Amino acid sequence: MSVLTKPGTRLRSTACTTEVIVVAGAADADLRCGGASMTDAKADQPPHGAPAAPFDGGTQIGKRYVHEGTGLEVLCVRAGAGSLAVGAEPLVLKSAKPLPASD
């Protein structure tokens, strides 16, 4: 099931407490958390079930996750037990840019 991944969209997991905001990426994507499709954060649908293996690695609040193939980037605003993926391809934690050396 594809969800709108327009920048600014807030999404919630249906398998755990994870919530994200889309930072980059303007196409529909099968964004999942814990192996289950994510839904609009405004939807009145509480999480049900539990994250399925191998998508049970968890998310960290304040961290950005990216999918190289689609350019999708999300910011985690509420941590949870499920890990993020587009379909079966996991999103990876975005590394910080190195600061320039000071003289």
C-alpha positions in Angstrom: 0.0 0.0 0.0 1.5 3.3 -1.1 1.3 6.4 1.0 1.9 10.0 0.0 5.5 10.9 0.8 5.3 14.6 0.1 7.7 16.7 2.3 5.9 17.8 5.5 3.7 14.7 5.6 3.5 13.2 9.1 3.1 9.4 9.2 2.5 6.9 12.0 3.2 3.2 12.2 0.4 0.7 12.5 2.7 -1.8 14.3 4.4 0.3 17.0 4.6 3.9 18.3 7.0 5.2 15.6 6.0 8.5 13.9 8.0 10.3 11.2 7.9 13.4 9.1 8.8 13.2 5.4 11.8 15.6 4.8 12.5 14.8 1.1 10.9 12.7 -1.6 7.8 13.5 -3.6 6.6 10.2 -5.0 4.2 7.7 -3.6 6.2 4.9 -1.7 5.3 1.8 0.1 6.7 3.2 3.4 6.6 0.6 6.2 7.5 0.3 9.8 7.8 -3.0 11.6 6.8 -4.7 8.4 3.4 -3.0 8.2 2.3 0.0 6.1 2.4 3.4 7.7 -0.7 5.6 7.8 -1.5 9.3 8.1 -0.7 10.5 11.7 -4.1 12.2 11.8 -5.9 8.8 11.3 -7.6 7.6 14.4 -6.1 4.1 14.2 -4.1 2.9 17.3 -1.1 0.6 16.7 -2.0 -3.1 16.6 0.2 -6.1 16.7 4.0 -6.0 17.0 6.9 -5.4 14.6 7.7 -8.5 12.5 11.3 -9.8 12.2 13.5 -8.6 10.5 11.8 -5.2 10.8 12.1 -5.0 14.6 15.3 -3.1 15.0 13.7 0.1 16.3 13.8 3.8 15.4 15.5 6.6 17.3 13.9 10.0 17.9 15.6 12.9 16.2 17.4 10.7 13.6 17.0 10.9 9.9 16.5 7.8 7.8 17.0 7.6 4.0 16.3 5.2 1.1 18.9 5.6 -1.5 16.8 4.2 -4.4 14.0 6.7 -4.1 15.7 9.6 -2.3 13.1 9.4 0.4 14.3 10.9 3.7 12.3 10.9 7.0 12.8 12.4 10.4 11.8 10.3 13.4 9.6 12.4 15.8 8.5 9.5 18.0 10.6 6.4 18.6 9.3 2.9 18.4 10.2 -0.8 18.2 9.8 -1.2 14.4 12.4 -0.3 11.8 11.6 1.7 8.6 11.6 0.3 5.1 10.3 1.0 1.6 8.7 -2.3 0.7 11.3 -4.9 1.8 14.3 -2.5 1.5 15.3 -1.0 4.9 16.0 2.7 5.3 19.4 3.5 6.7 20.4 5.9 9.4 21.7 9.1 7.8 25.2 9.9 8.9 26.1 13.4 10.0 28.1 15.5 7.7 31.7 16.1 9.0 32.4 19.6 10.2 35.2 21.5 8.4 38.5 21.5 10.1 39.3 24.6 12.1 42.7 26.3 11.6 
